[in-house]
């Protein structure tokens, strides 16, 4: 999941292009990318596209970002999207455990009405100060929650927080990553608005990867290659991981590799690095 490409739901001409891209996950957006008058058409177009099996043949994970749980389009989104073969439902504007539980209750009600048996997993946007403060509780509030996604635009811009100062970005990333780690779910980094600013994108992505984020959202196909590069282990990391796994003791006791002590957490990390090689083309 190194790269997740946002696809505006009201631009069906982009759907096939996104499918053919190098993005490992596609996020069809019914919320912020779509104006109010276009939301009905976007919902219909995304649902029609995803009824086909093409995204599975392309080995893509699929997310749909629906409108916020308290808005008029919320229930219509659920009825259109929940019957589809998707990996995650992306919930925006969740700020508390109470809101999440209310949203899940409404999701379950629609699933029951439609006779759906599969319980779709949830990716929760953390995009307000209140949400960030409650992120750990939100992440562990329900087993459907699979991950937390940082939204820096909504988190920073209304409050005059300078995103160009990477210290601010790191602080938000760290808080979200610790919340996700406490709950045992993945953390996903925010989309970056600069379409031609590779250096800015990579600065945020490198910071996120150093914190153990799974990947970064992209708002343009050219950003996908940047994200895939940023979240791929280097050859040095791969070789070091192979040496650690190769030297592991049968009884699980600590051992030394390259002059450093290695115990269970380091071994688990090395195995996780090697596991990415089975999922990522190199």
C-alpha positions in Angstrom: 0.0 0.0 0.0 2.9 2.3 -0.7 0.8 4.6 -2.9 -3.0 5.4 -2.8 -4.2 7.5 -5.7 -7.3 9.6 -5.2 -9.8 9.4 -8.1 -12.5 12.1 -8.2 -15.8 10.2 -8.5 -17.3 12.8 -10.9 -14.5 12.2 -13.5 -15.2 8.7 -15.0 -12.7 9.4 -17.8 -10.0 9.0 -15.2 -11.1 5.7 -13.8 -9.4 3.4 -16.3 -6.3 5.6 -16.3 -6.1 5.2 -12.6 -6.5 1.5 -12.9 -3.6 1.3 -15.3 -1.4 3.4 -13.1 1.3 2.1 -10.7 -0.7 3.0 -7.7 -1.2 0.1 -5.3 -4.5 1.4 -4.0 -7.2 3.5 -5.6 -9.4 5.8 -3.5 -12.5 6.8 -5.3 -13.7 10.1 -3.8 -17.3 11.0 -3.3 -16.5 13.7 -0.7 -14.2 16.7 -1.0 -13.3 16.2 -4.7 -17.0 16.4 -5.8 -19.2 19.5 -5.7 -22.6 19.1 -4.2 -24.5 19.2 -7.5 -22.3 16.3 -8.8 -22.5 14.0 -5.9 -25.4 11.9 -7.1 -23.8 11.4 -10.6 -20.4 10.6 -9.0 -22.0 8.0 -6.7 -23.6 6.3 -9.7 -20.5 6.4 -11.9 -18.2 5.0 -9.2 -20.7 2.2 -8.4 -21.1 1.3 -12.0 -17.3 1.1 -12.6 -16.6 -1.0 -9.5 -19.3 -3.5 -10.3 -16.8 -4.9 -12.9 -14.0 -7.2 -11.8 -11.3 -5.1 -13.6 -9.8 -3.7 -10.5 -9.2 -7.2 -9.1 -7.6 -8.3 -12.3 -5.2 -5.3 -12.0 -4.3 -6.4 -8.4 -5.4 -3.0 -6.9 -6.8 -2.5 -3.5 -9.9 -0.3 -3.6 -11.1 2.3 -1.2 -14.2 4.6 -1.5 -14.3 7.8 0.5 -17.9 8.5 1.2 -19.5 11.7 2.4 -19.4 12.4 6.1 -21.7 10.4 8.3 -23.8 13.5 9.3 -24.4 14.8 5.8 -27.3 14.3 3.4 -25.4 12.1 1.0 -24.2 9.6 3.6 -27.0 7.0 3.5 -27.2 7.2 -0.3 -23.4 6.5 -0.5 -23.7 3.5 1.8 -26.5 2.0 -0.2 -24.6 2.4 -3.4 -21.1 1.4 -2.2 -21.6 -1.3 0.5 -22.7 -4.0 -1.9 -19.6 -3.6 -4.0 -16.3 -5.6 -3.8 -14.1 -3.0 -2.1 -11.3 -3.3 0.5 -12.0 -0.3 2.7 -14.7 2.3 3.3 -13.0 5.6 4.1 -14.9 7.7 6.6 -14.1 11.4 6.8 -14.8 14.0 9.6 -14.9 11.4 12.4 -13.8 13.2 15.6 -14.8 10.9 18.5 -15.6 7.4 19.5 -19.2 8.3 19.8 -19.4 9.6 16.2 -17.6 6.5 15.0 -20.0 4.1 16.8 -23.0 6.1 15.4 -21.6 5.8 11.9 -20.9 2.1 12.3 -24.4 1.6 13.6 -25.8 3.2 10.5 -23.5 1.1 8.3 -24.7 -2.1 10.0 -28.3 -1.0 9.6 -27.9 -0.6 5.8 -26.0 -3.9 5.6 -28.9 -5.6 7.3 -31.5 -4.0 5.1 -29.6 -5.0 2.0 -28.9 -8.5 3.2 -25.1 -8.1 3.1 -23.0 -10.6 5.0 -19.5 -9.1 4.5 -18.5 -6.5 7.1 -16.3 -4.0 5.2 -13.2 -2.6 7.0 -12.9 1.1 7.7 -10.1 3.6 7.1 -10.7 6.6 9.4 -9.6 10.1 8.5 -8.0 12.1 11.3 -8.2 15.7 10.1 -9.2 17.9 13.0 -7.5 18.8 16.3 -10.2 17.0 18.2 -9.9 13.9 16.1 -6.1 13.8 16.6 -6.6 14.1 20.3 -8.9 11.1 20.3 -7.1 9.1 17.6 -6.0 6.2 19.7 -9.5 5.7 21.2 -11.0 6.0 17.7 -8.6 3.4 16.3 -9.4 0.8 18.9 -13.1 1.5 19.3 -14.3 -1.2 16.8 -12.7 -4.2 15.1 -13.8 -2.8 11.7 -11.2 -0.1 11.9 -8.2 -1.1 9.9 -6.2 2.1 9.7 -6.0 5.8 10.3 -5.3 8.4 7.6 -3.8 11.8 8.3 -5.5 14.8 6.7 -3.1 17.7 7.0 -5.1 20.2 4.9 -8.1 20.2 7.2 -5.9 19.9 10.2 -3.5 22.8 9.5 -5.0 25.3 7.1 -8.0 26.6 9.2 -5.6 27.2 12.2 -2.8 28.9 10.4 -0.3 26.0 10.9 2.5 26.2 8.4 2.8 23.0 6.5 6.1 24.1 4.9 7.7 23.8 8.4 8.4 20.0 8.5 8.5 20.1 12.3 4.7 20.7 12.3 4.2 17.9 9.8 6.3 15.5 11.9 4.5 16.4 15.1 1.1 15.4 13.5 2.5 12.3 11.9 4.1 11.2 15.1 0.8 11.6 17.1 -1.2 9.7 14.5 1.4 6.9 14.2 1.5 6.4 18.0 -2.3 6.2 18.0 -2.3 3.6 15.2 0.5 1.7 16.9 -1.4 1.6 20.2 -4.5 0.1 18.4 -2.5 -2.2 16.2 -3.8 -0.7 12.9 -1.9 0.9 10.0 -1.2 4.6 9.6 -1.4 6.3 6.2 0.1 9.7 5.3 -1.7 12.7 4.0 -2.1 13.8 0.4 0.4 16.5 -0.7 -1.1 19.4 -2.7 2.0 20.3 -4.7 1.7 18.6 -8.0 5.2 19.6 -9.3 7.0 19.8 -5.9 8.7 16.4 -5.7 11.1 17.7 -3.0 8.2 18.7 -0.8 6.4 15.5 -1.3 9.4 13.4 -0.6 10.2 15.3 2.6 6.8 14.5 4.0 7.0 10.9 2.7 10.5 10.3 4.1 9.3 11.6 7.5 6.3 9.3 7.3 8.3 6.2 6.4 10.8 6.9 9.2 7.8 6.7 11.5 6.5 3.4 10.1 3.6 4.7 7.9 2.3 2.3 5.3 2.3 4.8 2.5 1.2 8.2 1.2 -1.9 9.4 -0.6 -1.5 10.9 -4.0 -3.6 13.5 -5.8 -1.9 13.1 -9.2 -0.5 10.1 -11.1 3.0 11.6 -11.2 3.1 11.5 -7.4 2.6 7.7 -7.4 6.2 7.0 -8.5 7.4 9.2 -5.7 5.4 7.4 -3.1 6.4 4.0 -4.3 10.1 5.0 -4.2 9.8 6.6 -0.7 8.1 3.6 0.9 10.3 0.9 -0.7 13.1 -0.6 1.4 16.6 0.2 0.1 19.0 -2.5 -1.0 21.0 -1.9 2.2 17.9 -2.4 4.3 17.0 -5.6 2.5 20.5 -7.1 2.9 20.6 -6.1 6.6 17.2 -7.8 7.1 18.4 -10.9 5.4 21.4 -11.1 7.6 19.2 -10.7 10.7 16.7 -13.3 9.7 19.5 -15.7 8.6 21.2 -15.4 12.0 18.1 -15.8 14.1 18.3 -18.3 16.9 15.9 -21.3 17.1 15.1 -20.6 20.8 14.3 -16.9 20.3 17.2 -15.6 22.4 19.1 -12.4 21.5 22.0 -12.6 19.1 24.4 -10.2 17.4 24.5 -9.1 13.7 26.9 -6.4 12.3 28.0 -5.6 15.8 24.5 -4.9 17.1 22.4 -6.9 19.5 19.2 -8.2 17.9 16.2 -9.5 19.8 12.5 -10.1 19.1 11.4 -6.6 18.0 14.3 -6.2 15.6 13.8 -9.6 14.2 10.1 -8.9 13.6 11.0 -5.7 11.8 13.5 -7.5 9.6 10.9 -10.1 8.6 8.4 -7.3 7.8 11.0 -5.7 5.5 11.5 -9.0 3.6 7.7 -9.6 3.5 7.4 -6.4 1.4 9.5 -8.1 -1.4 6.6 -10.5 -2.1 4.2 -7.6 -2.6 6.3 -5.0 -4.4 7.7 -5.2 -7.9 11.4 -4.3 -7.9 
